[in-house]
Amino acid sequence: MVDTSELDNFIGKLEAAVPQIKPKMAKILDHAGEKFLDLVQEQIEAEGNVDTRTLLSSFSKGSGNGIYRLDEGSLTLEIGTRVQYARWVNDGHSQQPGRFIPGVWSGDRFIYTPGAETGMVLKASFVEGSHFFDHAEIAFTFLFPDMVKEDAEALLCSIF
């Protein structure tokens, strides 16, 4: 006769762990979301999109205009922003040539200043996007399995 007591013990631990796994997996996904936000901010800085830091600090999990959504069964991670222009900075946008934009120049950077007497007249009809979010998403796609693996291993070690 074969002694299966260790296998029975293991199966018992698995059955007892099932109710704990889903909430802990939600925390693992939440942790990955925090890391994704870090990647978005790194890309904004790398692309030189920061002037007032409004764009940089506008992204958060589950708020604003949802831009990124990761569904894993009943677990969902949504990244959003509070500023409407974030998508324009990422994707690029059309502009109206000849339109006056109030503001001031500081070196080679233009600072939008509502109501300013000085400014610039738009010439280009399309401003190319910096694709900061797209770059962060590509990096996240490669990093996500390792992020989850590390947290999932810690979860399994805590159960067994």
TORPA-4810 file (N, C-alpha, C, O; in nm, 3 decimals):
<nodes>
NODE_1_0.084_-0.119_0.000_0.000_0.000_0.000_0.089_0.124_0.000_0.191_0.129_0.068_M
NODE_2_0.048_0.227_-0.078_0.123_0.351_-0.092_0.072_0.453_0.009_-0.049_0.470_0.026_V
NODE_3_0.165_0.521_0.075_0.129_0.625_0.172_0.100_0.755_0.096_0.190_0.814_0.038_D
NODE_4_-0.025_0.800_0.098_-0.064_0.922_0.027_-0.096_1.036_0.124_-0.160_1.134_0.086_T
NODE_5_-0.050_1.024_0.247_-0.084_1.126_0.347_-0.030_1.264_0.309_-0.096_1.365_0.332_S
NODE_6_0.092_1.269_0.251_0.149_1.398_0.209_0.065_1.460_0.097_0.040_1.580_0.096_E
NODE_7_0.023_1.377_0.002_-0.060_1.425_-0.109_-0.195_1.473_-0.056_-0.245_1.577_-0.098_L
NODE_8_-0.253_1.397_0.037_-0.380_1.438_0.098_-0.364_1.571_0.172_-0.452_1.657_0.167_D
NODE_9_-0.252_1.587_0.240_-0.223_1.712_0.312_-0.213_1.828_0.213_-0.268_1.936_0.238_N
NODE_10_-0.143_1.808_0.101_-0.127_1.910_-0.001_-0.262_1.949_-0.061_-0.292_2.068_-0.076_F
NODE_11_-0.343_1.851_-0.094_-0.476_1.878_-0.150_-0.562_1.953_-0.049_-0.637_2.043_-0.087_I
NODE_12_-0.552_1.919_0.076_-0.626_1.990_0.181_-0.585_2.137_0.188_-0.670_2.225_0.203_G
NODE_13_-0.455_2.164_0.178_-0.407_2.302_0.178_-0.455_2.379_0.055_-0.491_2.496_0.065_K
NODE_14_-0.457_2.311_-0.060_-0.507_2.375_-0.183_-0.653_2.413_-0.167_-0.692_2.526_-0.198_L
NODE_15_-0.734_2.322_-0.118_-0.877_2.348_-0.100_-0.900_2.461_0.000_-0.989_2.544_-0.020_E
NODE_16_-0.822_2.464_0.106_-0.836_2.570_0.206_-0.791_2.705_0.153_-0.839_2.809_0.198_A
NODE_17_-0.698_2.704_0.056_-0.642_2.829_0.003_-0.730_2.896_-0.101_-0.717_3.016_-0.125_A
NODE_18_-0.820_2.821_-0.164_-0.899_2.876_-0.274_-0.968_3.008_-0.238_-0.958_3.102_-0.317_V
NODE_19_-1.035_3.022_-0.125_-1.101_3.150_-0.094_-1.003_3.267_-0.076_-1.040_3.383_-0.094_P
NODE_20_-0.878_3.236_-0.042_-0.778_3.341_-0.020_-0.713_3.389_-0.150_-0.663_3.501_-0.157_Q
NODE_21_-0.715_3.306_-0.251_-0.636_3.334_-0.371_-0.689_3.453_-0.450_-0.610_3.538_-0.491_I
NODE_22_-0.821_3.463_-0.472_-0.875_3.571_-0.555_-0.843_3.709_-0.498_-0.794_3.794_-0.573_K
NODE_23_-0.868_3.737_-0.369_-0.835_3.870_-0.318_-0.685_3.898_-0.324_-0.644_4.012_-0.347_P
NODE_24_-0.604_3.796_-0.304_-0.459_3.816_-0.311_-0.414_3.839_-0.454_-0.322_3.918_-0.479_K
NODE_25_-0.479_3.772_-0.551_-0.447_3.796_-0.691_-0.487_3.938_-0.731_-0.420_4.001_-0.813_M
NODE_26_-0.596_3.989_-0.674_-0.636_4.128_-0.700_-0.527_4.223_-0.651_-0.499_4.324_-0.716_A
NODE_27_-0.467_4.192_-0.537_-0.358_4.276_-0.485_-0.235_4.266_-0.575_-0.164_4.365_-0.594_K
NODE_28_-0.209_4.148_-0.630_-0.096_4.130_-0.722_-0.117_4.215_-0.846_-0.024_4.280_-0.894_I
NODE_29_-0.239_4.214_-0.900_-0.271_4.295_-1.017_-0.261_4.444_-0.983_-0.213_4.523_-1.065_L
NODE_30_-0.304_4.481_-0.864_-0.294_4.620_-0.819_-0.147_4.663_-0.812_-0.112_4.774_-0.852_D
NODE_31_-0.064_4.574_-0.760_0.081_4.601_-0.752_0.139_4.621_-0.892_0.220_4.711_-0.913_H
NODE_32_0.097_4.536_-0.987_0.143_4.551_-1.126_0.096_4.684_-1.183_0.167_4.747_-1.261_A
NODE_33_-0.024_4.727_-1.144_-0.076_4.857_-1.188_0.011_4.972_-1.140_0.034_5.067_-1.214_G
NODE_34_0.058_4.963_-1.017_0.148_5.066_-0.963_0.278_5.071_-1.044_0.329_5.179_-1.074_E
NODE_35_0.329_4.954_-1.079_0.451_4.948_-1.159_0.427_5.004_-1.299_0.514_5.069_-1.357_K
NODE_36_0.307_4.979_-1.354_0.274_5.034_-1.485_0.268_5.186_-1.479_0.317_5.253_-1.570_F
NODE_37_0.210_5.241_-1.374_0.207_5.387_-1.357_0.348_5.444_-1.353_0.374_5.551_-1.410_L
NODE_38_0.439_5.374_-1.287_0.579_5.419_-1.284_0.637_5.421_-1.426_0.709_5.515_-1.462_D
NODE_39_0.605_5.319_-1.506_0.654_5.314_-1.644_0.598_5.431_-1.726_0.671_5.491_-1.805_L
NODE_40_0.470_5.462_-1.708_0.408_5.575_-1.781_0.481_5.704_-1.745_0.516_5.782_-1.833_V
NODE_41_0.503_5.726_-1.616_0.572_5.848_-1.574_0.715_5.854_-1.627_0.762_5.960_-1.668_Q
NODE_42_0.784_5.742_-1.627_0.921_5.738_-1.681_0.920_5.774_-1.829_1.009_5.846_-1.876_E
NODE_43_0.822_5.725_-1.903_0.815_5.754_-2.046_0.779_5.901_-2.072_0.832_5.961_-2.166_Q
NODE_44_0.692_5.959_-1.991_0.658_6.101_-2.005_0.784_6.184_-1.989_0.810_6.275_-2.067_I
NODE_45_0.863_6.152_-1.887_0.988_6.225_-1.864_1.088_6.201_-1.976_1.155_6.294_-2.020_E
NODE_46_1.099_6.076_-2.023_1.195_6.043_-2.128_1.160_6.113_-2.260_1.250_6.148_-2.336_A
NODE_47_1.032_6.133_-2.286_0.989_6.198_-2.410_0.993_6.350_-2.399_0.969_6.420_-2.498_E
NODE_48_1.023_6.403_-2.280_1.031_6.548_-2.262_0.896_6.616_-2.261_0.886_6.733_-2.299_G
NODE_49_0.790_6.546_-2.219_0.656_6.603_-2.217_0.624_6.681_-2.090_0.511_6.728_-2.075_N
NODE_50_0.718_6.696_-2.000_0.689_6.759_-1.872_0.722_6.908_-1.876_0.835_6.946_-1.908_V
NODE_51_0.625_6.991_-1.845_0.655_7.132_-1.823_0.595_7.174_-1.689_0.668_7.222_-1.603_D
NODE_52_0.465_7.158_-1.671_0.405_7.194_-1.542_0.387_7.073_-1.451_0.338_7.088_-1.339_T
NODE_53_0.424_6.956_-1.496_0.410_6.829_-1.426_0.264_6.784_-1.413_0.236_6.683_-1.349_R
NODE_54_0.171_6.858_-1.475_0.030_6.820_-1.470_0.009_6.685_-1.536_-0.057_6.598_-1.480_T
NODE_55_0.064_6.666_-1.655_0.050_6.539_-1.725_0.114_6.427_-1.646_0.057_6.319_-1.633_L
NODE_56_0.232_6.451_-1.594_0.307_6.350_-1.521_0.229_6.296_-1.401_0.229_6.176_-1.376_L
NODE_57_0.163_6.383_-1.330_0.091_6.341_-1.209_-0.056_6.308_-1.234_-0.128_6.278_-1.139_S
NODE_58_-0.101_6.314_-1.358_-0.243_6.297_-1.386_-0.290_6.152_-1.393_-0.410_6.126_-1.387_S
NODE_59_-0.199_6.057_-1.405_-0.238_5.918_-1.423_-0.259_5.848_-1.289_-0.182_5.867_-1.194_F
NODE_60_-0.364_5.767_-1.283_-0.389_5.688_-1.164_-0.469_5.565_-1.203_-0.522_5.555_-1.314_S
NODE_61_-0.478_5.473_-1.111_-0.554_5.351_-1.135_-0.702_5.379_-1.119_-0.744_5.444_-1.022_K
NODE_62_-0.781_5.330_-1.214_-0.926_5.331_-1.202_-0.990_5.467_-1.194_-1.096_5.480_-1.132_G
NODE_63_-0.931_5.570_-1.254_-0.993_5.701_-1.246_-0.977_5.776_-1.376_-0.898_5.739_-1.463_S
NODE_64_-1.053_5.882_-1.388_-1.041_5.969_-1.504_-1.086_5.899_-1.631_-1.166_5.806_-1.628_G
NODE_65_-1.034_5.946_-1.741_-1.065_5.888_-1.871_-0.981_5.762_-1.887_-0.860_5.771_-1.909_N
NODE_66_-1.044_5.646_-1.875_-0.971_5.521_-1.885_-0.898_5.509_-2.018_-0.958_5.528_-2.124_G
NODE_67_-0.772_5.478_-2.012_-0.692_5.463_-2.132_-0.647_5.318_-2.148_-0.642_5.266_-2.259_I
NODE_68_-0.616_5.254_-2.038_-0.561_5.119_-2.044_-0.645_5.029_-1.954_-0.675_5.065_-1.841_Y
NODE_69_-0.681_4.913_-2.006_-0.762_4.820_-1.928_-0.705_4.679_-1.946_-0.688_4.632_-2.058_R
NODE_70_-0.676_4.614_-1.836_-0.626_4.478_-1.836_-0.728_4.392_-1.763_-0.753_4.412_-1.644_L
NODE_71_-0.788_4.298_-1.834_-0.887_4.208_-1.776_-0.826_4.070_-1.763_-0.774_4.014_-1.860_D
NODE_72_-0.834_4.015_-1.645_-0.785_3.880_-1.620_-0.897_3.809_-1.545_-0.898_3.804_-1.422_E
NODE_73_-0.991_3.754_-1.621_-1.107_3.693_-1.558_-1.192_3.802_-1.494_-1.233_3.897_-1.561_G
NODE_74_-1.217_3.789_-1.366_-1.297_3.890_-1.297_-1.210_3.998_-1.233_-1.262_4.086_-1.164_S
NODE_75_-1.079_3.992_-1.256_-0.988_4.095_-1.205_-0.961_4.196_-1.317_-0.930_4.157_-1.429_L
NODE_76_-0.974_4.325_-1.286_-0.955_4.428_-1.386_-0.864_4.537_-1.333_-0.873_4.577_-1.217_T
NODE_77_-0.775_4.584_-1.419_-0.688_4.697_-1.389_-0.716_4.802_-1.495_-0.703_4.775_-1.614_L
NODE_78_-0.755_4.922_-1.452_-0.779_5.031_-1.546_-0.695_5.150_-1.505_-0.694_5.191_-1.389_E
NODE_79_-0.625_5.205_-1.603_-0.542_5.323_-1.581_-0.608_5.439_-1.652_-0.648_5.427_-1.768_I
NODE_80_-0.621_5.552_-1.584_-0.684_5.669_-1.643_-0.606_5.795_-1.613_-0.504_5.791_-1.544_G
NODE_81_-0.654_5.906_-1.666_-0.589_6.035_-1.646_-0.695_6.142_-1.621_-0.809_6.131_-1.666_T
NODE_82_-0.655_6.244_-1.549_-0.746_6.355_-1.521_-0.742_6.461_-1.631_-0.829_6.548_-1.635_R
NODE_83_-0.644_6.456_-1.719_-0.631_6.562_-1.820_-0.668_6.509_-1.958_-0.621_6.404_-2.002_V
NODE_84_-0.754_6.584_-2.025_-0.803_6.543_-2.156_-0.693_6.540_-2.261_-0.696_6.457_-2.352_Q
NODE_85_-0.595_6.629_-2.249_-0.494_6.640_-2.354_-0.389_6.528_-2.352_-0.305_6.522_-2.441_Y
NODE_86_-0.394_6.441_-2.253_-0.295_6.332_-2.245_-0.297_6.248_-2.372_-0.192_6.211_-2.423_A
NODE_87_-0.414_6.218_-2.423_-0.426_6.137_-2.545_-0.367_6.212_-2.664_-0.306_6.150_-2.752_R
NODE_88_-0.384_6.344_-2.669_-0.329_6.423_-2.780_-0.177_6.422_-2.777_-0.112_6.415_-2.881_W
NODE_89_-0.121_6.430_-2.656_0.025_6.428_-2.643_0.077_6.291_-2.687_0.181_6.281_-2.752_V
NODE_90_0.006_6.187_-2.652_0.047_6.051_-2.688_0.029_6.023_-2.837_0.121_5.978_-2.905_N
NODE_91_-0.091_6.051_-2.888_-0.126_6.012_-3.025_-0.090_6.115_-3.131_-0.081_6.082_-3.249_D
NODE_92_-0.071_6.239_-3.091_-0.056_6.349_-3.187_-0.192_6.413_-3.209_-0.295_6.359_-3.168_G
NODE_93_-0.193_6.529_-3.273_-0.320_6.597_-3.295_-0.308_6.700_-3.407_-0.201_6.752_-3.437_H
NODE_94_-0.424_6.726_-3.467_-0.432_6.829_-3.570_-0.448_6.964_-3.503_-0.502_6.974_-3.392_S
NODE_95_-0.401_7.066_-3.570_-0.422_7.201_-3.520_-0.456_7.292_-3.638_-0.432_7.259_-3.754_Q
NODE_96_-0.513_7.405_-3.604_-0.559_7.498_-3.707_-0.449_7.598_-3.740_-0.419_7.686_-3.658_Q
NODE_97_-0.387_7.587_-3.860_-0.283_7.684_-3.897_-0.341_7.827_-3.895_-0.454_7.850_-3.938_P
NODE_98_-0.261_7.921_-3.844_-0.304_8.060_-3.834_-0.367_8.095_-3.701_-0.391_8.213_-3.674_G
NODE_99_-0.395_7.998_-3.618_-0.457_8.024_-3.486_-0.352_8.082_-3.392_-0.239_8.035_-3.387_R
NODE_100_-0.392_8.187_-3.318_-0.302_8.251_-3.221_-0.314_8.179_-3.087_-0.424_8.156_-3.038_F
NODE_101_-0.201_8.145_-3.027_-0.196_8.082_-2.895_-0.121_8.177_-2.802_-0.004_8.206_-2.825_I
NODE_102_-0.189_8.226_-2.697_-0.122_8.319_-2.605_-0.018_8.247_-2.519_-0.039_8.133_-2.478_P
NODE_103_0.094_8.314_-2.493_0.196_8.255_-2.408_0.329_8.326_-2.424_0.338_8.431_-2.487_G
NODE_104_0.432_8.266_-2.365_0.566_8.324_-2.370_0.665_8.214_-2.405_0.641_8.096_-2.381_V
NODE_105_0.777_8.256_-2.462_0.886_8.163_-2.495_0.989_8.167_-2.384_1.027_8.274_-2.336_W
NODE_106_1.035_8.050_-2.344_1.143_8.037_-2.248_1.248_7.949_-2.315_1.239_7.826_-2.312_S
NODE_107_1.347_8.012_-2.375_1.445_7.937_-2.454_1.374_7.883_-2.576_1.313_7.958_-2.652_G
NODE_108_1.382_7.751_-2.596_1.315_7.692_-2.711_1.181_7.627_-2.675_1.122_7.556_-2.757_D
NODE_109_1.133_7.651_-2.552_1.004_7.596_-2.508_0.901_7.707_-2.499_0.927_7.816_-2.450_R
NODE_110_0.781_7.674_-2.548_0.670_7.769_-2.541_0.586_7.735_-2.420_0.553_7.619_-2.397_F
NODE_111_0.550_7.837_-2.342_0.468_7.817_-2.222_0.334_7.884_-2.247_0.324_8.006_-2.256_I
NODE_112_0.230_7.802_-2.256_0.094_7.852_-2.278_0.052_7.935_-2.159_0.058_7.889_-2.045_Y
NODE_113_0.010_8.060_-2.185_-0.032_8.151_-2.079_-0.162_8.218_-2.123_-0.158_8.314_-2.201_T
NODE_114_-0.276_8.169_-2.076_-0.404_8.228_-2.117_-0.406_8.379_-2.090_-0.367_8.424_-1.983_P
NODE_115_-0.454_8.455_-2.189_-0.467_8.600_-2.173_-0.340_8.679_-2.199_-0.343_8.802_-2.192_G
NODE_116_-0.229_8.613_-2.229_-0.103_8.685_-2.254_-0.114_8.766_-2.383_-0.181_8.725_-2.477_A
NODE_117_-0.047_8.881_-2.385_-0.043_8.966_-2.504_0.048_8.904_-2.610_0.027_8.925_-2.730_E
NODE_118_0.149_8.829_-2.566_0.241_8.766_-2.660_0.198_8.622_-2.682_0.113_8.569_-2.611_T
NODE_119_0.258_8.561_-2.783_0.225_8.422_-2.811_0.285_8.377_-2.942_0.388_8.427_-2.985_G
NODE_120_0.217_8.282_-3.005_0.265_8.232_-3.134_0.145_8.204_-3.223_0.034_8.182_-3.175_M
NODE_121_0.170_8.204_-3.353_0.070_8.169_-3.452_0.106_8.030_-3.504_0.219_8.006_-3.547_V
NODE_122_0.009_7.940_-3.500_0.034_7.802_-3.542_0.061_7.794_-3.691_-0.006_7.859_-3.772_L
NODE_123_0.161_7.714_-3.726_0.197_7.695_-3.867_0.169_7.552_-3.911_0.110_7.529_-4.017_K
NODE_124_0.211_7.456_-3.831_0.195_7.316_-3.869_0.050_7.273_-3.855_-0.023_7.327_-3.772_A
NODE_125_0.008_7.178_-3.937_-0.130_7.131_-3.927_-0.141_7.004_-3.843_-0.251_6.964_-3.805_S
NODE_126_-0.027_6.939_-3.813_-0.031_6.819_-3.730_0.092_6.815_-3.640_0.204_6.835_-3.685_F
NODE_127_0.069_6.788_-3.513_0.177_6.773_-3.417_0.191_6.623_-3.389_0.096_6.559_-3.343_V
NODE_128_0.307_6.569_-3.416_0.333_6.426_-3.394_0.328_6.395_-3.245_0.379_6.472_-3.163_E
NODE_129_0.267_6.284_-3.210_0.260_6.241_-3.071_0.393_6.184_-3.023_0.476_6.142_-3.103_G
NODE_130_0.411_6.184_-2.891_0.534_6.129_-2.836_0.521_5.980_-2.806_0.621_5.911_-2.785_S
NODE_131_0.398_5.928_-2.804_0.368_5.786_-2.784_0.424_5.733_-2.651_0.462_5.616_-2.642_H
NODE_132_0.428_5.819_-2.550_0.479_5.780_-2.418_0.401_5.664_-2.360_0.459_5.572_-2.302_F
NODE_133_0.268_5.667_-2.374_0.185_5.562_-2.317_0.206_5.431_-2.392_0.213_5.324_-2.331_F
NODE_134_0.216_5.440_-2.524_0.239_5.321_-2.605_0.371_5.254_-2.569_0.380_5.132_-2.560_D
NODE_135_0.475_5.336_-2.548_0.606_5.282_-2.510_0.600_5.214_-2.373_0.659_5.109_-2.352_H
NODE_136_0.527_5.276_-2.280_0.512_5.217_-2.146_0.435_5.084_-2.156_0.468_4.989_-2.085_A
NODE_137_0.334_5.080_-2.241_0.255_4.958_-2.257_0.339_4.844_-2.314_0.326_4.729_-2.272_E
NODE_138_0.426_4.876_-2.410_0.514_4.773_-2.467_0.608_4.719_-2.360_0.626_4.598_-2.347_I
NODE_139_0.669_4.809_-2.282_0.759_4.767_-2.175_0.683_4.683_-2.072_0.734_4.582_-2.024_A
NODE_140_0.562_4.725_-2.038_0.481_4.654_-1.940_0.448_4.513_-1.988_0.450_4.418_-1.909_F
NODE_141_0.418_4.498_-2.118_0.387_4.367_-2.174_0.501_4.269_-2.152_0.479_4.152_-2.124_T
NODE_142_0.624_4.318_-2.165_0.741_4.232_-2.145_0.767_4.207_-1.996_0.809_4.098_-1.959_F
NODE_143_0.743_4.307_-1.912_0.774_4.296_-1.770_0.665_4.228_-1.688_0.694_4.170_-1.583_L
NODE_144_0.539_4.233_-1.735_0.426_4.184_-1.658_0.440_4.038_-1.612_0.416_4.009_-1.495_F
NODE_145_0.479_3.945_-1.700_0.490_3.806_-1.653_0.586_3.790_-1.535_0.557_3.716_-1.441_P
NODE_146_0.700_3.858_-1.540_0.795_3.847_-1.429_0.741_3.914_-1.302_0.763_3.865_-1.192_D
NODE_147_0.670_4.027_-1.320_0.611_4.095_-1.204_0.512_4.003_-1.133_0.516_3.987_-1.011_M
NODE_148_0.424_3.942_-1.210_0.321_3.855_-1.153_0.383_3.728_-1.097_0.341_3.678_-0.992_V
NODE_149_0.483_3.676_-1.167_0.547_3.552_-1.122_0.607_3.570_-0.983_0.591_3.486_-0.895_K
NODE_150_0.677_3.682_-0.965_0.741_3.710_-0.836_0.637_3.718_-0.724_0.655_3.658_-0.618_E
NODE_151_0.529_3.792_-0.748_0.424_3.806_-0.647_0.346_3.676_-0.627_0.309_3.642_-0.514_D
NODE_152_0.322_3.603_-0.736_0.249_3.476_-0.725_0.330_3.373_-0.647_0.274_3.296_-0.568_A
NODE_153_0.461_3.370_-0.669_0.547_3.279_-0.593_0.543_3.312_-0.444_0.538_3.223_-0.360_E
NODE_154_0.544_3.442_-0.412_0.535_3.482_-0.272_0.401_3.439_-0.213_0.395_3.397_-0.097_A
NODE_155_0.293_3.450_-0.292_0.161_3.407_-0.247_0.160_3.256_-0.219_0.111_3.212_-0.115_L
NODE_156_0.214_3.179_-0.311_0.217_3.034_-0.292_0.303_2.995_-0.172_0.269_2.903_-0.097_L
NODE_157_0.415_3.065_-0.154_0.499_3.035_-0.036_0.426_3.066_0.094_0.444_2.996_0.194_C
NODE_158_0.344_3.171_0.094_0.270_3.206_0.216_0.160_3.105_0.246_0.124_3.086_0.362_S
NODE_159_0.108_3.040_0.142_0.001_2.940_0.162_0.061_2.805_0.202_0.006_2.735_0.287_I
NODE_160_0.172_2.769_0.139_0.229_2.636_0.165_0.353_2.653_0.249_0.417_2.554_0.284_F
</nodes>
